[in-house]
Amino acid sequence: MKRLWPTLVLVIICIAGFWYASSKDFFKDKSNEPKMVFSIKKDDVASYSIQNGDSVVELQKKDGAWTMTKPSSLPLNSFGADSWIDTFSTTTKDKTVEDNAADLAKYGLDKPKQKFTLVLKDGSSKTINVGDPLPIQGYFYASASGSGEVFRIGEQQVNALNKQQLDFMEKSPIKVNYDQVTSLSVDWKGDKWSLSKTDASKKAYEADWKLGDKTVKGSDASQVLDKAVFMATEQLVKTAVPKAGTPELRIEVKETDSGKDTVTTFTGWIEGDNVWVTKQGDFWSYAIPSQTIQELFDKGKQLPEGSK
């Protein structure tokens, strides 16, 4: 029995070693692991373009701010503009199809259906070209500028890159510092209510609010603020055109910061099923469904009375 102990100890050591190596992926074939198409530093990017057939969306960065130069200018959500670069820089090659392809046409890459291009501050560019779908569902043939390699790329990655104009647009007409809002009034089709915070130093949900003579809890008032602040359009904005007469909608938001009040006014005109809402002095008008405005108005008017 004593002679068996060294053998048993050796077996145990081997098993433990194998388990440890397996847990650290020592035996995993890493040659087929997805690899980044490009390595990009976000601060080095000057512009980028998304081409899908004849459609081109182009954004440029100047003085730290993004602007859309194609197909037309729009108010942009800066987060969306920046996050697209993250998507590009983390795009991976799923698997190499051909190392140095002589015939790109058989992959649909002689005239790529989709092209995603980053232009860097030094004038150089990096492009991911997307061609035909593979026989394997969920993948496309792709290539990268500066390389003859054809690789496959997942459909989900292509869809993440293939953003449209609307995807980059700021969709909400009302942008405020939520907890600095001290009053909200809505005039809709000639009927009006006004909601005011009783203590400007408190957060929206912590403070009591007044709706006429009625005291309203912060948790209830916040539901009304949410409906105003988070209303959004699903259409492209249009240039605001001044109109004569009284608008069907008028919203006033007062914010208080360090004792200083700022009042912002929004007006809206009904067209079909939408109300085109414009911030006073702004260049853009947003199509908000009339039903959304009605829900905001009804919610404010029907707030329950809270503690006094």
C-alpha positions as CSV (number, residue, x, y, z in Angstrom):
1,M,0.0,0.0,0.0
2,K,2.8,2.4,0.8
3,R,4.2,1.9,-2.7
4,L,0.9,3.2,-4.1
5,W,1.0,6.5,-2.2
6,P,3.5,8.3,-4.6
7,T,1.4,7.2,-7.5
8,L,-1.8,8.4,-6.0
9,V,-0.2,11.7,-5.1
10,L,1.1,12.1,-8.6
11,V,-2.4,11.4,-10.1
12,I,-4.0,14.0,-7.8
13,I,-1.4,16.5,-8.8
14,C,-2.0,15.8,-12.5
15,I,-5.8,16.1,-12.0
16,A,-5.4,19.4,-10.1
17,G,-3.0,20.7,-12.7
18,F,-5.3,19.8,-15.6
19,W,-8.3,21.5,-13.8
20,Y,-6.3,24.6,-13.2
21,A,-5.0,24.8,-16.8
22,S,-8.6,24.2,-18.1
23,S,-9.9,27.0,-15.9
24,K,-7.3,29.4,-17.4
25,D,-8.1,28.3,-21.0
26,F,-4.7,26.9,-21.5
27,F,-6.0,24.3,-23.9
28,K,-8.4,26.6,-25.8
29,D,-7.5,27.2,-29.4
30,K,-7.3,31.0,-29.5
31,S,-6.6,31.2,-33.3
32,N,-10.3,31.4,-34.1
33,E,-11.2,33.9,-31.4
34,P,-12.8,37.1,-32.8
35,K,-10.2,39.9,-33.3
36,M,-10.8,43.6,-33.5
37,V,-11.0,45.0,-37.0
38,F,-9.3,48.3,-35.9
39,S,-7.8,49.8,-32.8
40,I,-9.2,53.3,-32.4
41,K,-8.8,56.1,-29.9
42,K,-12.1,58.1,-29.7
43,D,-10.2,61.4,-29.3
44,D,-8.4,60.9,-32.6
45,V,-11.7,60.8,-34.6
46,A,-12.5,63.9,-36.7
47,S,-15.6,62.6,-38.6
48,Y,-17.3,59.4,-39.7
49,S,-19.8,58.3,-42.4
50,I,-22.3,55.5,-42.7
51,Q,-23.1,54.5,-46.3
52,N,-25.9,52.1,-47.0
53,G,-26.6,51.9,-50.8
54,D,-27.2,55.5,-51.9
55,S,-27.9,56.7,-48.4
56,V,-25.1,58.5,-46.6
57,V,-25.1,59.8,-43.0
58,E,-22.0,61.9,-42.1
59,L,-21.1,63.5,-38.8
60,Q,-18.2,65.8,-38.1
61,K,-16.7,67.0,-34.8
62,K,-15.6,70.5,-34.3
63,D,-14.6,72.3,-31.1
64,G,-15.7,69.2,-29.1
65,A,-19.3,69.2,-30.6
66,W,-20.8,66.9,-33.2
67,T,-22.7,68.2,-36.3
68,M,-24.5,66.2,-39.0
69,T,-23.3,67.3,-42.4
70,K,-25.1,64.7,-44.5
71,P,-27.9,64.3,-45.5
72,S,-28.9,67.4,-43.6
73,S,-28.3,69.2,-40.3
74,L,-30.2,68.0,-37.2
75,P,-30.1,68.6,-33.4
76,L,-28.0,65.7,-32.2
77,N,-27.9,63.5,-29.1
78,S,-24.2,63.7,-28.3
79,F,-24.3,60.3,-26.5
80,G,-25.5,58.6,-29.7
81,A,-22.8,60.4,-31.8
82,D,-20.0,59.3,-29.4
83,S,-21.3,55.8,-28.8
84,W,-21.2,54.9,-32.6
85,I,-17.4,55.3,-32.4
86,D,-17.3,52.8,-29.6
87,T,-19.4,50.4,-31.7
88,F,-17.0,50.8,-34.6
89,S,-13.9,50.3,-32.5
90,T,-15.2,47.1,-30.9
91,T,-16.3,45.5,-34.1
92,T,-14.7,42.1,-34.5
93,K,-13.8,39.7,-37.3
94,D,-15.6,36.5,-36.6
95,K,-13.4,34.3,-38.9
96,T,-11.1,34.8,-41.8
97,V,-12.6,33.6,-45.1
98,E,-9.6,34.4,-47.4
99,D,-6.3,35.9,-46.4
100,N,-5.6,37.8,-49.6
101,A,-8.6,37.8,-51.9
102,A,-7.9,38.4,-55.6
103,D,-11.6,38.4,-56.6
104,L,-13.7,40.6,-54.3
105,A,-16.7,40.4,-56.6
106,K,-17.6,36.9,-55.4
107,Y,-18.0,38.3,-51.9
108,G,-19.9,41.4,-53.0
109,L,-17.0,43.5,-51.8
110,D,-16.0,45.0,-55.2
111,K,-18.9,47.4,-54.7
112,P,-19.8,47.1,-51.0
113,K,-23.4,47.5,-50.1
114,Q,-22.4,49.1,-46.8
115,K,-19.4,51.1,-45.9
116,F,-18.5,52.5,-42.4
117,T,-15.6,55.0,-42.4
118,L,-13.8,56.9,-39.7
119,V,-11.6,59.9,-40.6
120,L,-8.9,60.7,-38.1
121,K,-7.5,64.1,-37.2
122,D,-4.3,63.3,-39.1
123,G,-6.3,62.9,-42.3
124,S,-6.1,59.1,-42.5
125,S,-9.2,56.9,-42.7
126,K,-10.3,53.5,-41.6
127,T,-13.2,51.7,-43.4
128,I,-15.2,48.5,-42.8
129,N,-16.8,47.3,-46.0
130,V,-19.8,44.9,-45.9
131,G,-20.7,42.7,-48.9
132,D,-23.0,39.8,-49.5
133,P,-24.5,37.6,-46.8
134,L,-22.8,34.2,-46.2
135,P,-24.7,31.0,-46.9
136,I,-24.6,30.7,-43.1
137,Q,-27.4,32.7,-41.7
138,G,-26.5,35.7,-39.5
139,Y,-23.1,36.6,-41.2
140,F,-21.8,38.9,-43.9
141,Y,-18.6,39.0,-45.9
142,A,-16.5,42.0,-44.9
143,S,-13.2,43.6,-45.5
144,A,-11.2,46.5,-44.0
145,S,-9.2,49.2,-45.6
146,G,-5.5,48.5,-45.9
147,S,-5.9,44.8,-46.0
148,G,-6.7,42.1,-48.6
149,E,-8.3,39.9,-46.1
150,V,-11.9,38.9,-46.4
151,F,-13.6,37.9,-43.1
152,R,-17.0,37.3,-41.9
153,I,-18.9,39.6,-39.6
154,G,-22.0,39.0,-37.5
155,E,-25.3,40.5,-38.6
156,Q,-25.8,42.0,-35.2
157,Q,-22.6,44.0,-35.5
158,V,-23.6,45.2,-39.0
159,N,-27.0,46.3,-37.7
160,A,-25.3,48.2,-34.8
161,L,-23.1,50.1,-37.2
162,N,-25.9,50.8,-39.8
163,K,-27.5,53.7,-38.0
164,Q,-30.0,56.1,-39.7
165,Q,-30.3,59.8,-39.5
166,L,-33.1,59.6,-36.9
167,D,-30.9,57.4,-34.6
168,F,-28.6,60.3,-33.9
169,M,-31.3,63.0,-33.5
170,E,-32.2,64.5,-30.2
171,K,-35.9,63.4,-29.9
172,S,-37.1,65.4,-26.9
173,P,-38.1,69.0,-27.3
174,I,-38.0,69.7,-23.5
175,K,-34.5,69.5,-22.0
176,V,-34.2,70.7,-18.4
177,N,-32.3,70.0,-15.2
178,Y,-35.0,67.8,-13.6
179,D,-34.5,68.6,-9.9
180,Q,-34.1,72.3,-10.6
181,V,-37.6,72.6,-12.0
182,T,-39.7,74.6,-9.6
183,S,-42.8,75.1,-11.7
184,L,-44.5,73.6,-14.7
185,S,-47.6,75.1,-16.4
186,V,-49.5,73.6,-19.4
187,D,-52.1,75.5,-21.5
188,W,-53.8,73.0,-23.8
189,K,-56.6,74.1,-26.1
190,G,-57.5,77.0,-23.8
191,D,-57.5,75.0,-20.6
192,K,-54.7,75.4,-18.1
193,W,-53.1,74.1,-14.9
194,S,-49.9,75.1,-13.1
195,L,-47.8,73.0,-10.7
196,S,-45.3,74.7,-8.4
197,K,-42.7,73.3,-6.0
198,T,-43.0,74.5,-2.4
199,D,-39.3,74.2,-1.5
200,A,-36.8,74.9,-4.3
201,S,-34.0,73.3,-2.4
202,K,-35.5,69.8,-2.4
203,K,-35.4,67.2,-5.1
204,A,-38.6,66.9,-7.2
205,Y,-39.8,63.7,-5.6
206,E,-39.0,64.9,-2.0
207,A,-40.8,68.2,-2.2
208,D,-44.5,69.0,-1.8
209,W,-46.0,70.8,-4.8
210,K,-49.0,73.0,-5.2
211,L,-51.7,72.5,-7.9
212,G,-53.9,75.5,-7.5
213,D,-55.0,75.3,-3.8
214,K,-54.2,71.6,-3.6
215,T,-51.0,70.2,-2.1
216,V,-49.5,67.3,-4.1
217,K,-46.9,64.8,-3.0
218,G,-43.5,64.9,-4.8
219,S,-43.9,61.3,-6.0
220,D,-47.1,62.2,-7.8
221,A,-45.8,65.5,-9.2
222,S,-42.7,63.6,-10.5
223,Q,-45.0,61.5,-12.7
224,V,-46.2,64.7,-14.4
225,L,-42.7,66.0,-14.8
226,D,-41.7,62.7,-16.4
227,K,-44.4,63.0,-19.0
228,A,-43.2,66.4,-19.9
229,V,-39.5,65.8,-19.9
230,F,-39.5,62.3,-21.5
231,M,-42.0,63.1,-24.4
232,A,-40.3,62.3,-27.6
233,T,-40.8,62.3,-31.4
234,E,-40.3,59.5,-33.8
235,Q,-40.1,61.8,-36.8
236,L,-37.3,64.0,-38.2
237,V,-37.6,67.5,-36.9
238,K,-38.4,70.4,-39.2
239,T,-37.3,74.0,-39.3
240,A,-39.5,76.0,-37.0
241,V,-41.7,78.5,-38.8
242,P,-43.3,81.4,-36.9
243,K,-47.1,81.3,-37.0
244,A,-49.7,84.0,-36.3
245,G,-52.5,83.5,-33.8
246,T,-52.7,81.6,-30.5
247,P,-51.0,78.2,-30.4
248,E,-53.0,75.2,-29.2
249,L,-50.2,74.3,-26.7
250,R,-48.1,76.4,-24.4
251,I,-45.8,74.9,-21.8
252,E,-43.7,77.0,-19.4
253,V,-41.0,75.5,-17.3
254,K,-39.3,77.5,-14.5
255,E,-35.9,76.3,-13.2
256,T,-34.3,77.7,-10.1
257,D,-30.5,77.5,-9.5
258,S,-28.8,79.2,-6.6
259,G,-31.8,81.5,-6.3
260,K,-31.8,82.5,-10.0
261,D,-35.0,81.7,-12.0
262,T,-35.0,80.8,-15.6
263,V,-38.3,80.4,-17.5
264,T,-38.4,78.4,-20.8
265,T,-41.5,78.5,-23.0
266,F,-42.6,75.9,-25.6
267,T,-45.4,76.4,-28.0
268,G,-47.2,73.9,-30.2
269,W,-49.5,73.8,-33.2
270,I,-51.7,70.9,-34.2
271,E,-51.2,69.3,-37.6
272,G,-53.1,66.1,-38.1
273,D,-52.4,63.7,-35.3
274,N,-49.4,65.6,-34.1
275,V,-48.5,68.8,-32.2
276,W,-45.4,70.5,-33.6
277,V,-43.6,71.7,-30.4
278,T,-41.0,74.4,-30.5
279,K,-38.8,75.9,-27.8
280,Q,-39.0,79.7,-27.9
281,G,-36.1,81.1,-29.8
282,D,-35.1,77.6,-31.1
283,F,-34.5,76.5,-34.7
284,W,-36.3,73.2,-34.5
285,S,-39.8,71.9,-34.2
286,Y,-40.7,68.4,-32.9
287,A,-43.7,66.3,-33.9
288,I,-45.3,65.0,-30.7
289,P,-48.5,62.9,-30.9
290,S,-51.6,64.8,-29.7
291,Q,-52.4,61.9,-27.5
292,T,-49.1,62.4,-25.6
293,I,-49.9,66.0,-25.0
294,Q,-53.4,65.1,-23.8
295,E,-52.1,62.5,-21.4
296,L,-49.7,65.1,-20.0
297,F,-52.5,67.6,-19.5
298,D,-54.9,65.0,-18.0
299,K,-52.2,63.7,-15.6
300,G,-51.5,67.1,-14.2
301,K,-55.1,68.1,-13.9
302,Q,-56.1,64.9,-12.1
303,L,-53.3,64.8,-9.5
304,P,-54.5,63.5,-6.1
305,E,-54.2,65.7,-3.1
306,G,-51.4,64.7,-0.7
307,S,-50.4,65.8,2.8
308,K,-50.9,69.4,3.8
